[in-house]
Amino acid sequence: MRTYPSLNVAVYDLRKRGYRLDFYFNSGFIICNPAKLRIRFNKVKIDETYSFPALHQPGNCNVICALTTASGIKGILYDCSGTIIGDQKPKLECSETPAIQDKKQVKKQVHTK
């Protein structure tokens, strides 16, 4: 289990480990426009999830998910806490110290309203 002091350090390390694409969530799909990818969220594997306190929004957190598609493409889904995901809004606990979250719990929460 890895821990990181900041969101930037986590993203930097994930990039070094092959998570190169940036994804966002929209209506049950993860999307990467530069790579012209649109994949159902239930078809990806969440490898790691990290949460960090939001600097300018006390009580909120920034979340990143390192994920792998069925075809082996690796990327980062930003802000699984609900800002990008919209009305599905999973409830993730944001600790004061950065820590990895349970990836099964995150996937379950994203699919429940």
C-alpha positions as CSV (number, residue, x, y, z in Angstrom):
1,M,0.0,0.0,0.0
2,R,1.4,3.4,-1.0
3,T,0.8,6.8,0.6
4,Y,1.7,10.1,-0.9
5,P,2.1,13.6,0.7
6,S,0.1,15.3,-2.0
7,L,-2.0,14.8,-5.1
8,N,0.8,16.0,-7.4
9,V,3.2,13.5,-6.0
10,A,0.7,10.7,-6.4
11,V,-0.1,11.7,-10.0
12,Y,3.7,11.9,-10.8
13,D,4.3,8.4,-9.4
14,L,1.3,6.9,-11.2
15,R,2.5,8.4,-14.5
16,K,5.9,6.8,-13.9
17,R,4.2,3.5,-13.3
18,G,2.4,3.7,-16.7
19,Y,-0.9,5.4,-15.9
20,R,-0.6,7.9,-18.8
21,L,-4.1,8.8,-19.9
22,D,-6.5,11.2,-18.1
23,F,-10.1,10.1,-17.9
24,Y,-13.3,11.8,-16.7
25,F,-16.6,10.2,-15.9
26,N,-19.9,10.9,-17.8
27,S,-23.1,9.0,-17.7
28,G,-21.6,5.6,-16.8
29,F,-18.6,5.9,-19.1
30,I,-15.0,6.9,-18.6
31,I,-13.8,9.1,-21.4
32,C,-10.4,10.2,-22.7
33,N,-10.9,12.6,-25.5
34,P,-7.3,12.8,-26.8
35,A,-7.2,9.0,-27.2
36,K,-10.8,8.9,-28.5
37,L,-11.8,6.4,-25.8
38,R,-15.2,5.9,-24.3
39,I,-15.5,2.9,-22.0
40,R,-18.3,1.7,-19.7
41,F,-17.2,2.2,-16.1
42,N,-18.1,-1.3,-15.1
43,K,-15.6,-2.6,-17.7
44,V,-12.5,-1.1,-16.0
45,K,-10.5,-2.3,-13.0
46,I,-9.7,0.2,-10.3
47,D,-6.2,-0.6,-9.3
48,E,-5.6,2.1,-6.7
49,T,-7.6,5.0,-5.2
50,Y,-6.2,7.9,-3.2
51,S,-7.9,10.8,-1.5
52,F,-6.5,14.1,-0.4
53,P,-8.0,17.1,1.5
54,A,-9.1,19.8,-0.9
55,L,-7.0,22.9,-0.2
56,H,-9.6,25.5,-1.1
57,Q,-12.7,23.6,0.0
58,P,-12.6,22.6,3.7
59,G,-14.5,19.4,4.3
60,N,-14.2,18.2,0.7
61,C,-11.6,16.0,-0.8
62,N,-9.9,15.4,-4.2
63,V,-9.8,11.7,-5.2
64,I,-7.9,10.0,-8.0
65,C,-8.4,6.4,-9.2
66,A,-5.6,4.6,-11.1
67,L,-7.5,2.3,-13.5
68,T,-6.8,-0.3,-16.2
69,T,-9.2,-1.1,-19.1
70,A,-10.0,-4.6,-20.3
71,S,-7.5,-4.0,-23.1
72,G,-4.7,-3.0,-20.7
73,I,-4.8,0.8,-21.2
74,K,-3.9,2.5,-17.9
75,G,-5.0,5.9,-16.8
76,I,-6.1,8.2,-14.0
77,L,-9.7,9.1,-13.3
78,Y,-9.8,12.4,-11.4
79,D,-12.2,13.4,-8.6
80,C,-14.3,10.3,-7.9
81,S,-15.9,12.3,-5.1
82,G,-18.7,13.5,-7.2
83,T,-17.7,16.7,-9.0
84,I,-17.0,15.0,-12.2
85,I,-19.3,12.0,-11.7
86,G,-22.3,14.2,-11.3
87,D,-25.5,12.8,-9.8
88,Q,-24.0,9.4,-8.9
89,K,-21.9,11.1,-6.1
90,P,-20.2,8.3,-4.2
91,K,-19.5,9.1,-0.6
92,L,-15.8,8.7,0.1
93,E,-14.2,9.5,3.4
94,C,-11.4,12.0,3.0
95,S,-8.8,11.6,5.8
96,E,-6.6,14.4,6.9
97,T,-3.6,12.3,5.9
98,P,-3.4,10.8,2.4
99,A,-4.2,7.1,2.3
100,I,-5.3,4.5,-0.1
101,Q,-9.0,3.6,-0.2
102,D,-10.5,0.2,-0.7
103,K,-10.8,-0.1,-4.4
104,K,-13.8,-2.5,-4.2
105,Q,-15.7,-0.1,-2.0
106,V,-15.1,2.8,-4.5
107,K,-16.4,0.8,-7.5
108,K,-19.5,-0.3,-5.5
109,Q,-20.2,3.3,-4.4
110,V,-19.9,4.6,-8.0
111,H,-22.6,2.2,-9.1
112,T,-25.0,3.1,-6.3
113,K,-27.0,6.3,-6.1
